[in-house]
Each structure stands twice: as C-alpha cells, then as structure tokens.
C-alpha cells in the first residue's frame, strides 16, 4: 500500500491524498509536479528513476471489504525532506535527464 506522503520533499508543498499534483517514483519518493519538471527534470534524486502521477486513494470502501479506502487506510502524516543539496541534485540530474527512463 502506498504511503501517500503529505508533502513535496523539495519545496514542502502540501500534497493531500486527492492531489493531482503529486508525483512519485517507484520507491514512493514524493514531489510536486512543478519540482519534478523544473528542478528534477523527471529524475528522482534518490534512485535515478522517473516519476508518475500518484494514484488517488478512494475516500471510502466501495467493495464489501471495509478495510479499504482512505477512511480505513489514511494517508501518511510524516513530512519528508530531500536529503540532497540543490548542487548535488543538479549534478546528478544533469547526468540522467537526457536518458529515457527505460534506459536508466
């Protein structure tokens, strides 16, 4: 189950569970669309992978299983901050931004 992290790990923008602005990598690093495009150039500073829109978890359970839905499995509330400096990210991203994600 995705953690649904509450913020952009670079600019700290709030990314509530229903945010269409949230982007994640395959390790669930979470950034806003603006930072993914303008700072990270679609390169995760942790793993080097790409980003995709984060799915929106339904607010309630629509099946008979009552353990599903945001009401039963709430979003995370622990804010994360990227551990890399702007300089380190720029250097890392410059090496990978022109390599298609499926070739990284």
Phi and psi in degrees as GROMACS dihedral restraints (atoms count N, CA, C in turn):
[ dihedral_restraints ]
;  ai    aj    ak    al  type     phi  dphi    fc
    3     4     5     6     1   -64.5    20    10
    4     5     6     7     1   145.1    20    10
    6     7     8     9     1   -73.1    20    10
    7     8     9    10     1   -26.2    20    10
    9    10    11    12     1    51.9    20    10
   10    11    12    13     1    66.2    20    10
   12    13    14    15     1   -61.8    20    10
   13    14    15    16     1   145.9    20    10
   15    16    17    18     1   -84.5    20    10
   16    17    18    19     1    -2.6    20    10
   18    19    20    21     1  -151.7    20    10
   19    20    21    22     1   162.8    20    10
   21    22    23    24     1   -74.4    20    10
   22    23    24    25     1   129.3    20    10
   24    25    26    27     1   -73.9    20    10
   25    26    27    28     1    -7.8    20    10
   27    28    29    30     1  -102.1    20    10
   28    29    30    31     1   -58.9    20    10
   30    31    32    33     1   -96.6    20    10
   31    32    33    34     1    -5.1    20    10
   33    34    35    36     1    68.9    20    10
   34    35    36    37     1    17.9    20    10
   36    37    38    39     1   -61.5    20    10
   37    38    39    40     1   138.7    20    10
   39    40    41    42     1   -64.9    20    10
   40    41    42    43     1   133.9    20    10
   42    43    44    45     1  -128.8    20    10
   43    44    45    46     1    80.7    20    10
   45    46    47    48     1   -61.6    20    10
   46    47    48    49     1   165.1    20    10
   48    49    50    51     1   -52.7    20    10
   49    50    51    52     1   -32.6    20    10
   51    52    53    54     1   -93.9    20    10
   52    53    54    55     1    11.0    20    10
   54    55    56    57     1   -69.8    20    10
   55    56    57    58     1   124.7    20    10
   57    58    59    60     1   -81.9    20    10
   58    59    60    61     1    -3.4    20    10
   60    61    62    63     1   -90.5    20    10
   61    62    63    64     1    -9.4    20    10
   63    64    65    66     1   -78.3    20    10
   64    65    66    67     1   137.3    20    10
   66    67    68    69     1  -126.8    20    10
   67    68    69    70     1   142.7    20    10
   69    70    71    72     1  -132.5    20    10
   70    71    72    73     1   154.3    20    10
   72    73    74    75     1   -97.9    20    10
   73    74    75    76     1  -176.8    20    10
   75    76    77    78     1   -69.2    20    10
   76    77    78    79     1   -12.1    20    10
   78    79    80    81     1  -103.6    20    10
   79    80    81    82     1    10.9    20    10
   81    82    83    84     1    72.8    20    10
   82    83    84    85     1    13.7    20    10
   84    85    86    87     1   -57.3    20    10
   85    86    87    88     1   137.5    20    10
   87    88    89    90     1  -125.0    20    10
   88    89    90    91     1   127.2    20    10
   90    91    92    93     1  -139.5    20    10
   91    92    93    94     1   159.8    20    10
   93    94    95    96     1   -80.5    20    10
   94    95    96    97     1   159.5    20    10
   96    97    98    99     1   -58.9    20    10
   97    98    99   100     1   -39.0    20    10
   99   100   101   102     1   -62.5    20    10
  100   101   102   103     1   -45.8    20    10
  102   103   104   105     1   -66.8    20    10
  103   104   105   106     1   -37.8    20    10
  105   106   107   108     1   -61.1    20    10
  106   107   108   109     1   -40.2    20    10
  108   109   110   111     1   -79.8    20    10
  109   110   111   112     1   -47.1    20    10
  111   112   113   114     1   -92.3    20    10
  112   113   114   115     1   -26.7    20    10
  114   115   116   117     1  -106.0    20    10
  115   116   117   118     1   -47.0    20    10
  117   118   119   120     1   -94.1    20    10
  118   119   120   121     1   -16.4    20    10
  120   121   122   123     1    50.1    20    10
  121   122   123   124     1    42.9    20    10
  123   124   125   126     1    63.0    20    10
  124   125   126   127     1    29.7    20    10
  126   127   128   129     1  -121.9    20    10
  127   128   129   130     1   118.2    20    10
  129   130   131   132     1   -68.0    20    10
  130   131   132   133     1   126.7    20    10
  132   133   134   135     1   -70.3    20    10
  133   134   135   136     1   -13.3    20    10
  135   136   137   138     1   -89.9    20    10
  136   137   138   139     1   -52.1    20    10
  138   139   140   141     1  -109.9    20    10
  139   140   141   142     1   -15.5    20    10
  141   142   143   144     1    86.1    20    10
  142   143   144   145     1    -0.4    20    10
  144   145   146   147     1   -79.1    20    10
  145   146   147   148     1  -175.8    20    10
  147   148   149   150     1   -99.1    20    10
  148   149   150   151     1  -179.6    20    10
  150   151   152   153     1  -118.6    20    10
  151   152   153   154     1   151.6    20    10
  153   154   155   156     1  -133.8    20    10
  154   155   156   157     1   160.0    20    10
  156   157   158   159     1   -60.3    20    10
  157   158   159   160     1   137.7    20    10
  159   160   161   162     1   -75.3    20    10
  160   161   162   163     1   133.4    20    10
  162   163   164   165     1   -62.6    20    10
  163   164   165   166     1   152.7    20    10
  165   166   167   168     1   -99.6    20    10
  166   167   168   169     1   121.2    20    10
  168   169   170   171     1   -74.9    20    10
  169   170   171   172     1   131.5    20    10
  171   172   173   174     1   -57.4    20    10
  172   173   174   175     1   145.7    20    10
  174   175   176   177     1   -69.6    20    10
  175   176   177   178     1   -30.2    20    10
  177   178   179   180     1  -135.4    20    10
  178   179   180   181     1   170.0    20    10
  180   181   182   183     1   -80.3    20    10
  181   182   183   184     1   126.8    20    10
  183   184   185   186     1  -101.2    20    10
  184   185   186   187     1   -11.0    20    10
  186   187   188   189     1  -103.8    20    10
  187   188   189   190     1   177.9    20    10
  189   190   191   192     1   -69.1    20    10
  190   191   192   193     1   -19.8    20    10
  192   193   194   195     1   -74.9    20    10
  193   194   195   196     1   109.4    20    10
  195   196   197   198     1   -76.1    20    10
  196   197   198   199     1    -2.3    20    10
  198   199   200   201     1   -86.6    20    10
  199   200   201   202     1    -1.0    20    10
  201   202   203   204     1   -95.0    20    10
  202   203   204   205     1   170.3    20    10
  204   205   206   207     1    91.5    20    10
  205   206   207   208     1   155.5    20    10
  207   208   209   210     1   -59.3    20    10
  208   209   210   211     1   -33.6    20    10
  210   211   212   213     1   -61.6    20    10
  211   212   213   214     1   -38.3    20    10
  213   214   215   216     1   -93.2    20    10
  214   215   216   217     1   -26.4    20    10
  216   217   218   219     1  -129.7    20    10
  217   218   219   220     1    80.2    20    10
  219   220   221   222     1   -67.2    20    10
  220   221   222   223     1   160.9    20    10
  222   223   224   225     1   -66.3    20    10
  223   224   225   226     1   159.5    20    10
  225   226   227   228     1   -68.2    20    10
  226   227   228   229     1   157.9    20    10
  228   229   230   231     1  -126.5    20    10
  229   230   231   232     1     7.6    20    10
  231   232   233   234     1   -93.2    20    10
  232   233   234   235     1   115.5    20    10
  234   235   236   237     1   -76.6    20    10
  235   236   237   238     1   138.8    20    10
  237   238   239   240     1  -115.3    20    10
  238   239   240   241     1   154.1    20    10
  240   241   242   243     1  -129.6    20    10
  241   242   243   244     1   136.0    20    10
  243   244   245   246     1   -59.8    20    10
  244   245   246   247     1   134.5    20    10
  246   247   248   249     1   -87.3    20    10
  247   248   249   250     1    -2.7    20    10
  249   250   251   252     1  -100.5    20    10
  250   251   252   253     1   147.0    20    10
  252   253   254   255     1   -77.0    20    10
  253   254   255   256     1   163.3    20    10
  255   256   257   258     1   -58.9    20    10
  256   257   258   259     1   -39.5    20    10
  258   259   260   261     1   -65.5    20    10
  259   260   261   262     1   -44.3    20    10
  261   262   263   264     1   -64.3    20    10
  262   263   264   265     1   -40.2    20    10
  264   265   266   267     1   -64.6    20    10
  265   266   267   268     1   -46.6    20    10
  267   268   269   270     1   -57.5    20    10
  268   269   270   271     1   -44.4    20    10
  270   271   272   273     1   -64.4    20    10
  271   272   273   274     1   -46.2    20    10
  273   274   275   276     1   -64.0    20    10
  274   275   276   277     1   -48.3    20    10
  276   277   278   279     1   -63.1    20    10
  277   278   279   280     1   -37.6    20    10
  279   280   281   282     1   -60.7    20    10
  280   281   282   283     1   -28.1    20    10
  282   283   284   285     1   -80.0    20    10
  283   284   285   286     1   -23.0    20    10
  285   286   287   288     1  -117.6    20    10
  286   287   288   289     1   -15.7    20    10
  288   289   290   291     1   -63.3    20    10
  289   290   291   292     1   -24.8    20    10
  291   292   293   294     1   -95.9    20    10
  292   293   294   295     1     2.6    20    10
  294   295   296   297     1   -96.9    20    10
  295   296   297   298     1   123.4    20    10
  297   298   299   300     1   -58.7    20    10
  298   299   300   301     1   141.2    20    10
  300   301   302   303     1   -50.6    20    10
  301   302   303   304     1   -37.7    20    10
  303   304   305   306     1   -75.7    20    10
  304   305   306   307     1    -1.9    20    10
  306   307   308   309     1  -108.7    20    10
  307   308   309   310     1    -1.5    20    10
